[in-house]
Amino acid sequence: MSRAAIDQPHVQHQVQLRQRLKDERQHIIDDFRANGKPEKLLRGLRHSVDGVLADAWQAAGLPAGTALVGVGGYGRGELFPYSDVDLLILLGDPPDALTQAKLEQFVQLLWDLGLEIGHSIRTVDECMSESAADITVQTSLLEARLVSGSQPLFAELQRRYAEAMDAQAFFHAKTAEMRLRHAKYEFTPYSLEPNVKESPGALRDLQVILWVAKAAGLGNSWTQLAIRGLITRQEARQLMEKEYAFKDIRIRLHLQTRRREDRLVFDVQTAIAETFGLSSTGQGLEARRASEYLMQRYYWAAKVVTQMNTILLQNIEAQLFPQDSRPMPINPRFNEVGGFIDIALDDTFQAEPSTVLEIFVLMTERPDIKGMTARTIRALWHARTLIDESFRANPVHRALFLRILQAPRGIVHALRRMNDMGILGRYLPNFRRIIGQMQHDLFHVYTVDQHIMMVVRNMRRFTMTEHAHEYPFCSQLMANFRDRWLLYVAALFHDIAKGRGGDHSELGKQDVLEFCRDHGVSQGDTELVVFLVEQHLTMSQVAQKQDLSDPDVVKAFAGLVRDERHLTALYLLTVADIRGTSPKVWNAWKAKLLEDLYKMTLRVLGGEPHSADRELRARQQEALATLRLFGLGPQAHEALWKQLDMAYFLRHDASDIAWQTRSLHDKLGRDTPVVKSRLAPIGEGLQVTVYVKDQPDLFARICSYFDRKNFSILDAKIHTTRDGYALDTFLITDEHFANSYRDIISLIEHELCQVLTHQEALSPPLRARLSRMSRSFPIVPTVELRPDERGQFWLLSIAANDRNGLLYAIASVLARYRINLHTAKIMTLGERVGLFTL
């Protein structure tokens, strides 16, 4: 009989198993799409794979003393549509050659069946050794489940595992692991693209609770934890509901993307929302996407899980690490227990509603207190409903809230705890409306409430010496600012009216005005806070969109802020606001623009006339002093400077003037281009200067070169000398500059010079792909063309989705119509870009 004839039954069996697995899987998924029952799908997929694995195991002919064990999520009894099937092949003894061959054939069969498996082959001794060395292995074995094979061998593994389990060490390891994971996600569940499995407040946090509870012998389900008194039955129901919701979303993510995808990325949010029957509503400023409804539900669920995670882990820790729990009185209403603040009586909050705010005041006054006891957190969570209109109108409560904002330390922690526990949103009803609200402006990466918390945090960091190196100028200004708490109020209200329709600055101004009046803030302080909320976008717009070399621009801004106190407060809020949008939005160039505007405005407010002649002389004198340090002769600058007009000196810093003079003083009138580059003095990117006989399409040609190199242009200063030479300066960035800037400088100086020398025909702009985020939230491009205030130039403003080659595409259109640029300002906010040409 031929080998083919012998193998034929095995091939047929494999085909049958594969088809069975495929048919059962499709039936289970179809049923979920029709009926929407997550647990039924998870169990159904697990049962289907169990059956196929058992048949394959029996057919493999492995020795009787071996076992097939499910571990991890599969061992727990759940299988998501595209998750791996985690398996342990458990051996009584190390395999001989025949057994090893059969094991390899078995594993290959599983892959041939279309199963995505993660597998290990170990003896019981090896399992125990690996478990002791690796917390991940120890965790996966905690949920081990026999699929097929030797029951006695599996029982031995369970016995030895239980004997070796150190519940205290396991608790420490898993909570430390959780903190590291939370740090990866910046300790917030409110990212605009959360990971439904790994983000804080998501599925993994729920699993950590059950893991440490099971390891401690306290239960393996929410119901069992409630029976043990670790949570109430109502809390158990809440956790089951949230777990159900997260599993439902994760299943739909897998089915929508057809892969193991756990991130709720923008691309799929709307599609996922629609599978829940959610739809977009409203129009214009009142419009809300279906995805917004989905994400707000997600964030509220994550908030509940975050609170319950804290409560349960504290309760489990108390069971594992009994301590001296004798209360040390703080006052008649609160005690300190083991470094945590605790209510004196179970009904403390109900008996004296003011204690709902008093506890946060105490925590700002007692930095030695680590947090709240689980009992207190639970009681406070339920007491949030005490905050109603009469509570908010109580003068005692208003005074307590101001004490939190005026505290010397702990303000950010207090506000974040209040937000997480639902206290802040009930005390400030309009704040509650923005909890979990998404922002589709392509540069905010947090929900509105979390962005506000980040801005308050940034304000607070300006006051802390340990963070002075991050914002030296802001720290210096904050050190001399009286009544800093007013800045925290402005930060708290600056975006509170987002999503209400209309101008959120104007609506927020009304909100903060009402707050100040209700809380007895003085008229002068109220005026400052109202001004900050109303004008919180103005300084960044002036700095990034207008020509700061124009004295009238600075004079008009000085007229708006009126005095140094308003200017300083607006500057601090602006920096904190921009830095609180996204780690990618802030850069040294924006910092310099804002600082320049601040200093120029301060001089005007101080009575120093901001005249062009005075500024020109000051910059020239400073540039000459720098040139003398480089050993240039006293007349070396004259030939170049005679060809430069006032606009050049007003648009360039003294350091730029000195560098360009030093580079070009002996190269004037050349027929060949001169290209010089250096590290930008502002600390970010490269500065590139081009000096060449003016030629058609010069700006477009330079942009084309930078485009081909994938360099981003942050700023462009375009100038033409009196004798017809172009003197253009660009600020460019690239993520690789820091590692090889010397080579890149040499490359740019050589290649760009060649490009300008040959003057080849411009290539058509490439149709670059938009980023994933820009595709999900496209911006309708806007173009505005208007004359400037003096009627000398036309101002062209363009706003669009950012992409590679955008500036070159714009420049080639301008070149086609023979439009010359006087100067250009580029402002990038995340995925959004603005170009302002003058």
C-alpha positions in Angstrom: 0.0 0.0 0.0 1.4 3.4 -0.9 2.2 6.2 1.6 -0.4 8.4 -0.1 -3.1 5.8 0.6 -2.0 5.6 4.2 -2.1 9.4 4.7 -5.4 9.9 2.9 -7.6 9.3 6.0 -5.5 11.9 7.9 -5.9 14.4 5.2 -9.6 13.9 5.0 -9.8 14.2 8.8 -7.9 17.5 8.7 -10.2 18.9 6.0 -13.2 17.9 8.0 -11.9 19.6 11.1 -11.0 22.7 9.2 -14.4 22.9 7.6 -16.2 22.2 10.9 -14.2 25.0 12.6 -15.0 27.4 9.8 -18.8 26.6 9.7 -19.2 26.7 13.5 -17.3 30.0 13.7 -19.4 31.6 11.0 -22.6 30.4 12.6 -21.5 31.9 16.0 -20.6 35.2 14.5 -23.8 35.4 12.5 -25.8 34.8 15.7 -23.9 37.5 17.4 -24.6 40.0 14.7 -28.3 39.1 14.8 -28.7 39.0 18.6 -25.7 40.9 20.0 -24.8 38.6 23.0 -21.0 38.9 23.7 -20.8 36.1 26.3 -22.6 33.7 24.0 -20.1 34.4 21.2 -17.0 34.1 23.6 -18.3 30.8 25.0 -19.4 29.6 21.6 -16.0 30.2 20.0 -14.3 28.5 22.9 -16.5 25.4 22.8 -16.0 25.2 19.1 -12.2 25.3 19.4 -12.3 22.9 22.4 -14.1 20.3 20.3 -11.7 20.6 17.4 -8.6 20.5 19.7 -9.9 17.5 21.5 -10.4 15.6 18.2 -7.0 16.6 17.0 -5.4 15.6 20.3 -6.9 12.2 20.2 -5.8 11.7 16.6 -2.2 12.8 17.4 -1.6 9.5 19.3 0.4 11.2 22.1 1.4 9.2 25.2 -1.3 8.7 27.8 0.6 10.8 30.4 0.3 14.1 28.5 -2.3 16.8 28.6 -3.5 19.7 26.5 -4.2 22.7 28.6 -5.8 26.1 27.8 -4.1 29.1 29.4 -4.5 32.8 29.4 -7.7 34.2 28.0 -8.6 30.9 26.3 -8.0 29.1 29.6 -10.3 31.5 31.3 -13.0 30.3 28.9 -13.2 33.3 26.5 -12.1 33.5 22.9 -12.5 36.7 20.9 -12.9 36.4 17.2 -9.2 37.0 16.2 -7.4 36.4 19.5 -4.7 33.8 19.8 -5.5 30.4 21.3 -3.0 30.1 24.2 -2.1 26.4 24.8 0.2 24.5 27.2 1.2 21.0 26.1 1.9 19.4 29.5 4.3 16.4 29.7 4.9 14.0 32.5 8.5 13.5 31.4 10.8 15.2 28.8 9.8 13.9 25.4 11.7 11.2 23.5 12.4 11.5 19.8 9.1 9.8 18.8 7.0 12.0 21.1 8.8 15.1 20.0 8.0 14.3 16.3 4.3 13.7 17.2 4.2 17.0 19.1 5.6 18.9 16.1 3.0 17.2 13.8 0.3 18.2 16.3 1.3 21.8 16.4 1.6 21.9 12.6 -1.9 20.5 12.3 -3.3 23.3 14.5 -1.8 25.9 12.2 -3.0 24.0 9.1 -6.5 24.1 10.7 -6.3 27.9 10.6 -5.9 28.4 14.3 -3.7 31.3 15.6 -2.0 29.6 18.5 0.5 30.6 21.1 1.9 27.4 22.6 4.5 26.1 25.0 5.6 22.5 25.7 6.7 21.9 29.3 6.8 19.4 32.1 5.3 20.2 35.5 8.7 21.0 36.8 9.4 23.3 33.9 6.1 25.0 34.5 6.9 25.7 38.1 10.4 27.0 37.2 9.1 29.3 34.5 6.3 30.5 36.8 8.7 31.4 39.5 10.8 33.5 37.1 8.2 35.1 35.0 5.0 36.8 36.3 3.4 36.5 32.9 3.7 32.7 32.9 2.5 32.6 36.5 -0.6 34.6 35.5 -1.4 32.5 32.5 -1.2 29.3 34.6 -3.6 30.9 37.1 -6.3 30.4 34.5 -5.2 27.0 33.3 -8.1 24.7 32.1 -7.8 21.1 30.9 -8.9 20.7 27.3 -7.9 17.1 26.7 -5.6 14.4 28.0 -4.4 13.3 31.4 -6.5 14.6 34.3 -4.1 13.3 37.0 -1.2 15.2 35.4 -3.2 18.4 35.2 -4.3 18.0 38.8 -0.6 17.6 39.8 0.1 20.9 38.1 -2.7 22.6 39.9 -1.7 21.3 43.2 1.9 22.3 42.9 1.0 25.7 41.5 -1.3 26.4 44.5 1.4 25.3 46.9 3.9 27.6 45.3 1.6 30.6 45.1 2.7 33.5 47.2 -0.4 35.7 47.1 1.4 38.7 48.6 4.2 38.7 46.0 1.8 38.1 43.2 -0.3 41.1 44.4 2.8 43.3 44.4 3.9 42.1 41.0 0.6 42.5 39.3 -0.1 46.0 40.7 3.4 47.1 39.8 2.8 45.8 36.3 -0.5 47.6 36.2 1.1 50.9 37.2 3.7 50.5 34.4 0.9 49.9 31.9 -1.0 52.9 33.1 2.1 55.0 32.7 2.3 53.9 29.1 -1.1 55.3 28.5 -0.3 58.5 30.5 -2.5 57.4 33.4 -5.7 58.3 31.6 -8.6 56.3 30.2 -9.6 59.4 28.3 -7.3 59.2 25.2 -9.3 59.8 22.0 -8.1 56.4 20.7 -8.2 54.2 23.8 -7.1 50.6 23.9 -10.2 48.7 25.1 -8.0 45.9 26.5 -5.0 47.7 27.9 -5.9 51.3 28.7 -6.5 52.4 32.3 -10.1 51.6 33.2 -10.5 49.0 30.5 -10.7 45.2 30.4 -7.2 44.5 31.7 -7.9 46.4 34.9 -10.9 44.2 35.6 -8.8 41.1 34.9 -6.1 42.3 37.4 -8.7 42.4 40.1 -9.9 38.9 39.5 -6.3 37.6 39.2 -5.2 38.9 42.5 -8.5 37.9 44.2 -8.2 34.4 42.8 -4.5 34.1 43.9 -5.5 35.2 47.4 -8.4 32.7 47.5 -11.0 35.5 47.8 -13.1 34.5 44.7 -13.1 34.3 41.0 -16.1 36.3 40.0 -17.8 39.6 40.8 -20.5 37.7 42.6 -18.0 35.9 44.8 -16.3 39.1 45.7 -19.6 40.6 46.7 -20.3 37.5 48.9 -16.9 38.0 50.6 -17.9 41.7 51.3 -15.2 43.2 49.1 -17.8 45.0 47.0 -21.6 45.5 47.3 -24.0 43.6 45.1 -24.8 46.8 43.3 -21.2 47.4 42.6 -20.8 43.8 41.4 -23.7 44.4 39.0 -22.0 47.6 37.7 -18.7 45.8 37.1 -20.5 43.0 35.2 -22.2 45.6 33.1 -19.0 47.4 32.3 -17.1 44.2 31.6 -20.0 43.2 29.3 -19.8 46.5 27.5 -16.0 46.4 27.0 -16.2 42.8 25.7 -18.9 43.8 23.3 -16.8 46.6 21.9 -13.7 44.4 21.6 -15.7 41.7 19.7 -17.0 44.3 17.3 -13.5 45.8 16.8 -12.2 42.3 15.8 -15.1 41.7 13.4 -14.9 45.2 11.9 -11.1 45.1 11.3 -10.9 41.3 10.6 -7.8 41.1 12.9 -6.8 41.2 16.5 -7.3 45.0 17.0 -8.0 46.3 20.4 -7.6 50.1 19.8 -10.7 52.2 19.2 -9.0 54.2 16.5 -10.7 57.0 14.6 -11.0 54.9 11.5 -13.5 52.4 13.0 -15.2 54.4 15.8 -18.1 55.5 13.5 -18.6 52.0 12.1 -18.5 50.5 15.6 -21.0 53.1 16.8 -23.4 52.2 14.0 -23.4 48.5 14.9 -24.8 49.6 18.2 -27.6 51.5 16.4 -26.1 54.9 17.2 -26.3 57.7 14.6 -25.1 61.2 14.1 -27.4 64.0 15.1 -27.8 67.8 14.6 -26.2 70.1 12.1 -23.5 72.8 12.1 -22.2 73.7 15.5 -24.8 71.5 17.1 -23.7 68.4 15.2 -22.6 65.3 17.0 -21.2 62.2 15.4 -22.3 58.7 16.2 -18.7 58.0 17.3 -19.1 60.7 20.0 -22.0 59.0 21.6 -20.1 55.7 21.6 -16.9 57.2 23.1 -18.8 59.1 25.7 -20.4 55.8 26.9 -16.9 54.2 26.8 -15.4 57.0 29.0 -18.2 56.9 31.6 -17.7 53.1 31.8 -13.9 53.5 32.2 -14.5 56.1 34.9 -16.6 53.5 36.9 -14.0 50.8 36.4 -11.2 53.2 37.5 -13.0 53.9 40.8 -13.9 50.3 41.5 -10.3 49.2 40.6 -9.0 51.4 43.4 -11.7 50.2 45.9 -11.2 46.5 45.2 -7.4 46.5 45.2 -7.4 48.4 48.5 -9.8 45.8 50.0 -7.8 42.9 48.7 -4.5 44.5 49.9 -6.1 44.9 53.4 -6.9 41.1 53.4 -3.4 40.2 52.3 -1.5 42.7 54.4 -3.3 43.2 57.7 -2.0 46.3 59.4 -2.7 48.3 62.5 -6.0 49.9 61.6 -6.4 52.0 64.7 -7.8 55.4 63.5 -5.9 58.5 64.3 -8.4 61.5 64.5 -7.9 64.3 62.0 -11.1 66.1 63.1 -14.5 64.8 64.3 -15.4 63.8 60.8 -12.3 62.2 59.5 -9.5 59.8 60.7 -6.2 58.7 59.3 -5.9 54.9 59.0 -2.6 53.5 57.7 -1.7 56.7 55.9 -5.2 57.0 54.2 -8.0 59.3 55.1 -11.1 57.6 56.4 -14.6 58.8 57.3 -15.3 58.7 61.1 -18.8 57.2 60.5 -20.4 55.4 57.6 -22.9 58.2 57.2 -20.4 61.1 57.5 -21.2 62.5 54.1 -25.0 62.2 54.4 -25.0 63.7 57.9 -22.8 66.7 56.9 -22.9 67.3 53.1 -20.1 69.9 53.4 -17.7 67.0 54.1 -18.0 66.0 50.4 -15.7 69.0 49.7 -14.0 69.2 53.0 -12.2 65.9 52.4 -10.5 67.3 49.3 -9.4 70.4 51.3 -7.9 68.1 53.9 -6.0 66.2 51.3 -4.4 69.4 50.0 -3.4 70.3 53.5 -2.0 66.9 54.4 0.6 65.9 51.8 1.5 62.9 54.0 -1.9 61.3 53.3 -1.5 58.8 50.5 -5.2 58.6 49.5 -8.6 57.6 50.7 -9.6 54.3 52.2 -11.8 52.0 50.1 -14.7 52.6 52.5 -14.4 56.4 52.0 -14.1 56.2 48.2 -17.2 54.0 48.0 -19.1 56.4 50.3 -18.0 59.4 48.5 -18.9 57.9 45.1 -22.5 57.3 46.3 -22.6 60.7 48.1 -22.0 62.6 44.8 -25.8 62.8 44.4 -26.0 65.1 47.4 -24.6 67.9 45.2 -27.7 69.7 43.9 -28.7 73.3 43.4 -29.1 74.1 47.1 -25.7 72.4 47.8 -24.0 74.6 45.1 -25.7 77.8 46.5 -24.4 77.2 50.1 -21.8 79.8 51.0 -19.9 77.3 53.1 -19.6 74.9 50.1 -18.5 77.8 47.9 -15.8 78.7 50.4 -14.6 75.1 50.6 -14.3 74.9 46.8 -12.2 78.1 46.7 -10.0 76.7 49.4 -9.2 73.7 47.1 -8.2 76.1 44.3 -6.2 78.3 46.6 -4.3 75.4 48.3 -0.5 75.6 48.2 -0.2 72.1 47.0 -2.2 69.1 45.8 -4.6 71.1 43.6 -4.3 68.9 40.5 -4.7 65.7 42.5 -7.7 67.1 44.2 -9.4 68.2 41.0 -8.6 64.9 39.2 -10.0 62.9 42.1 -13.1 65.1 42.1 -13.5 64.6 38.4 -13.0 60.8 38.6 -15.6 60.5 41.4 -18.2 62.6 39.7 -17.9 65.4 42.2 -16.5 68.1 40.0 -19.1 67.7 37.3 -21.9 67.9 39.8 -20.5 71.0 41.5 -19.9 72.7 38.1 -22.8 71.4 36.0 -21.4 72.8 32.7 -18.2 70.9 33.4 -20.2 67.7 33.5 -21.4 68.3 30.0 -17.9 68.1 28.6 -16.8 64.9 30.5 -15.8 62.4 27.9 -16.5 64.8 25.1 -14.3 64.3 22.1 -12.6 67.0 20.1 -12.3 66.6 16.3 -9.8 69.4 15.7 -6.9 67.1 14.9 -4.6 68.5 17.5 -6.3 67.7 20.8 -5.5 64.1 21.9 -7.6 64.2 25.0 -11.3 64.6 25.8 -12.3 68.1 26.7 -12.4 67.5 30.5 -9.0 65.8 30.4 -7.5 68.6 28.3 -8.7 71.0 31.0 -7.0 68.9 33.7 -3.8 68.9 31.7 -3.9 72.7 31.4 -4.4 73.1 35.2 -1.6 70.6 35.7 0.7 72.7 33.4 -0.2 75.8 35.3 0.6 74.1 38.6 4.0 72.9 37.2 5.0 76.5 36.5 5.0 77.0 40.3 7.2 73.9 41.1 10.9 74.3 41.3 11.4 70.7 40.3 9.9 71.5 36.9 11.5 74.9 36.4 13.9 73.4 33.8 10.9 72.6 31.6 9.6 76.1 31.3 12.2 78.5 32.7 10.6 81.7 31.5 7.1 80.6 32.7 8.5 79.6 36.1 10.1 82.9 36.4 6.9 84.8 35.6 4.8 82.6 37.9 7.1 83.1 40.8 6.2 86.8 40.8 2.5 86.4 40.1 0.1 87.0 43.0 -3.1 85.1 43.5 -2.1 82.2 41.2 -5.4 80.5 41.9 -7.1 82.9 39.5 -5.1 81.2 36.7 -6.4 77.9 37.8 -9.9 79.2 37.6 -9.3 80.5 34.1 -7.8 77.1 33.1 -10.8 75.3 34.5 -13.2 77.4 32.5 -11.3 78.2 29.3 -12.9 75.3 27.3 -15.9 74.5 29.5 -18.3 75.6 26.7 -16.9 73.3 24.0 -19.6 71.5 22.1 -22.5 73.8 23.1 -22.7 75.6 19.8 -21.5 79.1 19.2 -18.2 80.7 20.3 -17.0 78.6 23.2 -14.8 81.6 24.4 -17.8 83.8 24.7 -20.0 81.2 26.3 -17.2 80.3 28.7 -16.8 83.9 29.6 -20.4 84.0 30.8 -19.9 80.8 32.8 -16.8 82.0 34.6 -18.4 85.4 35.3 -21.3 83.7 37.0 -18.9 81.5 39.0 -16.9 84.5 40.2 -20.0 86.4 41.3 -21.4 83.4 43.1 -18.1 82.7 44.9 -17.5 86.3 46.0 -14.4 87.0 43.8 -13.5 90.7 43.8 -14.4 92.8 40.8 -10.8 93.3 39.7 -10.0 89.5 39.9 -13.2 88.7 38.2 -12.4 91.0 35.3 -9.0 89.3 34.9 -10.4 85.8 34.9 -13.2 86.7 32.5 -10.6 88.4 30.2 -8.4 85.2 30.2 -11.3 82.9 29.3 -12.6 85.2 26.6 -9.1 85.8 25.0 -7.4 82.5 25.7 -6.9 81.9 22.0 -5.8 85.4 21.0 -2.1 85.4 21.9 -1.3 82.2 20.0 -3.2 83.6 17.0 -1.3 86.9 17.0 2.1 85.2 17.5 1.5 82.5 14.9 -0.6 84.3 12.3 0.5 87.9 12.3 3.7 89.8 11.4 5.4 90.5 14.7 7.9 92.8 13.0 5.0 95.2 12.4 4.9 97.7 15.2 1.2 98.2 14.7 0.5 94.5 15.4 2.3 94.7 18.8 0.8 98.0 19.6 -2.7 96.6 19.0 -2.1 93.6 21.1 -0.7 95.7 23.9 -3.9 97.8 23.8 -5.9 94.6 24.2 -4.0 93.3 27.3 -3.7 96.8 28.8 -1.2 96.0 31.6 1.6 93.6 32.6 -0.6 91.5 34.9 -3.1 90.7 32.1 -0.2 90.1 29.6 1.6 87.7 32.0 -1.6 85.8 32.9 -2.5 85.4 29.2 1.0 84.3 28.3 1.0 81.6 31.0 -2.5 80.4 30.1 -1.5 80.2 26.4 1.6 78.1 27.0 -0.3 75.8 29.4 -3.1 75.5 26.9 -1.0 74.6 23.9 1.1 72.2 25.8 -2.1 70.5 27.1 -3.4 69.7 23.7 -0.9 67.0 22.6 2.8 66.2 23.1 3.3 66.8 19.4 1.8 70.3 19.1 4.3 72.3 21.2 7.7 73.0 19.9 10.6 75.4 20.5 9.5 77.6 17.5 6.1 78.2 19.0 7.7 78.9 22.3 10.0 81.5 20.7 7.1 83.3 18.9 5.1 83.6 22.1 8.1 84.7 24.2 9.0 87.3 21.5 5.4 88.7 21.5 5.4 88.8 25.3 8.7 90.8 25.5 7.8 93.2 22.7 4.4 93.9 24.3 5.9 94.3 27.7 8.2 97.0 26.3 5.3 98.9 24.8 3.3 98.6 28.1 6.4 99.9 29.9 6.2 103.1 27.9 9.0 102.3 25.5 7.8 103.2 22.0 7.9 100.2 19.7 9.2 102.2 16.7 10.7 100.5 13.7 13.8 102.7 13.8 14.5 102.0 17.4 14.1 98.2 16.9 16.3 98.3 13.8 19.1 100.1 15.6 18.9 97.7 18.5 19.2 94.6 16.4 22.0 96.0 14.3 24.0 96.9 17.4 23.5 93.5 18.8 24.4 91.8 15.5 27.6 93.9 15.3 28.6 92.9 18.8 28.3 89.2 17.8 30.3 89.8 14.6 33.1 91.3 16.6 33.2 88.1 18.7 33.9 86.2 15.4 36.8 88.5 14.5 35.1 90.2 11.5 36.5 93.7 10.7 34.5 96.8 11.6 33.5 97.3 7.9 32.9 93.7 7.0 29.1 94.0 7.2 28.7 97.2 5.2 28.5 95.9 1.7 25.7 93.4 2.6 23.7 95.7 4.9 23.6 98.4 2.2 21.5 96.0 0.1 19.0 95.2 2.9 16.0 97.3 3.8 14.3 97.9 7.2 11.9 94.9 6.7 14.8 92.5 6.7 16.2 93.7 10.0 12.8 93.7 11.6 12.0 90.2 10.5 15.3 88.6 11.7 16.7 88.2 15.1 20.1 89.8 15.8 21.7 86.3 15.9 20.2 85.5 12.5 21.5 88.8 11.1 25.0 88.1 12.5 25.1 84.5 11.1 23.9 85.5 7.6 26.4 88.5 7.5 29.2 86.3 8.6 28.3 83.7 6.0 27.7 86.1 3.1 29.9 89.2 3.5 32.6 87.8 1.2 30.2 86.1 -1.3 28.2 89.1 -2.5 27.2 89.4 -6.2 28.1 85.8 -7.1 26.4 84.1 -10.0 26.3 80.7 -8.2 23.9 80.1 -5.3 25.1 80.2 -1.7 23.3 77.8 0.7 24.2 77.8 4.4 22.7 75.7 7.1 23.0 75.4 10.9 21.3 74.0 13.9 18.4 76.4 14.7 19.4 78.6 17.7 15.9 78.1 19.2 16.9 74.5 19.9 14.9 72.6 17.3 15.4 71.8 13.6 17.8 73.4 11.1 18.0 76.9 9.8 18.7 77.1 6.1 19.7 80.4 4.3 19.7 80.7 0.5 21.4 83.6 -1.3 21.0 83.6 -5.0 20.3 85.9 -7.9 16.5 86.1 -7.9 14.9 83.6 -10.3 11.4 82.6 -11.3 9.7 80.0 -9.1 12.5 80.2 -6.5 10.2 79.6 -3.4 8.5 76.7 -5.1 11.8 75.2 -6.2 13.2 75.3 -2.6 9.9 73.9 -1.2 10.1 71.1 -3.8 13.6 70.1 -2.6 12.5 70.0 1.0 9.4 68.1 0.1 11.4 65.3 -1.7 13.6 65.0 1.5 10.5 64.8 3.7 11.5 67.8 5.7 8.8 69.8 7.4 9.0 73.6 7.0 8.1 75.5 10.2 8.8 79.0 9.0 9.9 80.9 5.9 11.3 84.4 5.6 11.4 85.7 2.0 13.5 88.7 1.2 14.9 90.4 -1.9 17.9 92.7 -1.7 18.2 96.0 -3.4 20.5 94.6 -6.0 18.1 91.8 -7.0 19.3 88.9 -4.9 17.0 86.6 -3.0 17.9 86.1 0.7 15.5 83.5 2.0 15.6 81.7 5.3 13.8 78.5 6.2 13.3 76.7 9.5 13.0 72.9 8.8 12.6 69.9 11.0 13.0 66.1 10.7 13.0 63.4 13.4 16.5 62.3 12.3 18.2 65.7 12.6 19.4 65.1 16.2 21.4 61.9 15.3 23.1 63.1 12.1 22.7 66.8 11.8 26.3 67.4 10.5 25.8 65.1 7.6 22.4 66.5 6.8 23.7 70.1 6.9 26.4 69.1 4.4 23.9 67.3 2.2 21.5 70.3 2.1 24.2 72.8 1.3 25.5 70.7 -1.6 22.2 69.4 -3.1 20.1 72.5 -2.8 22.9 74.6 -4.4 22.8 72.1 -7.3 19.0 72.4 -7.6 19.1 76.2 -7.8 22.0 76.2 -10.2 20.4 73.9 -12.8 16.9 75.4 -12.5 15.2 72.3 -14.0 11.5 72.4 -14.7 9.4 72.0 -11.6 7.9 68.5 -11.1 4.2 68.3 -10.4 3.3 68.0 -6.7 2.8 64.5 -5.5 -0.6 63.5 -4.3 0.6 62.5 -0.8 -1.6 60.3 1.3 -3.4 61.9 4.2 -2.7 60.5 7.7 -5.2 58.0 9.2 -6.4 60.8 11.5 -6.9 63.3 8.7 -8.8 60.8 6.7 -11.1 60.2 9.6 -11.7 63.9 10.3 -11.1 65.7 7.1 -11.0 69.5 7.1 -12.7 71.4 4.3 -9.8 73.6 3.0 -10.4 77.4 3.5 -8.6 80.1 1.5 -8.9 83.8 2.4 -7.3 86.6 0.4 -7.5 90.2 1.6 -5.3 93.4 1.5 -3.3 94.3 4.5 -4.0 97.3 6.7 -1.7 99.6 4.7 -2.8 98.4 1.3 0.7 97.4 0.3 0.4 93.6 0.2 -2.2 90.9 0.0 -2.6 88.5 2.9 -3.3 84.9 1.8 -4.5 82.6 4.6 -4.9 78.8 3.9 -6.1 76.2 6.4 -6.1 72.5 5.5 -5.3 68.9 6.6 -1.5 68.6 6.9 0.3 66.2 4.6 3.7 65.8 2.9 4.1 68.2 0.0 1.3 70.5 0.9 3.5 73.7 1.0 5.1 72.8 -2.3 1.6 72.2 -3.8 0.6 75.7 -2.7 3.9 77.2 -3.8 3.6 75.7 -7.3 0.1 77.3 -7.7 1.6 80.7 -6.7 4.5 80.2 -9.1 2.1 79.3 -11.9 0.4 82.7 -11.6 3.7 84.6 -11.0 2.8 85.6 -7.5 5.7 86.7 -5.4 5.9 86.0 -1.7 7.0 88.7 0.7 7.1 86.3 3.8 5.3 83.2 4.9 4.3 81.8 8.3 3.4 78.1 8.7 1.5 77.0 11.8 1.0 73.2 12.4 -1.5 72.0 15.0 -1.4 68.2 15.0 -2.9 67.2 11.7 -4.0 70.7 10.8 -1.8 73.3 9.0 -2.2 77.0 8.4 -0.2 79.0 5.9 -0.2 82.8 6.2 1.7 84.7 3.4 2.3 88.4 3.4 
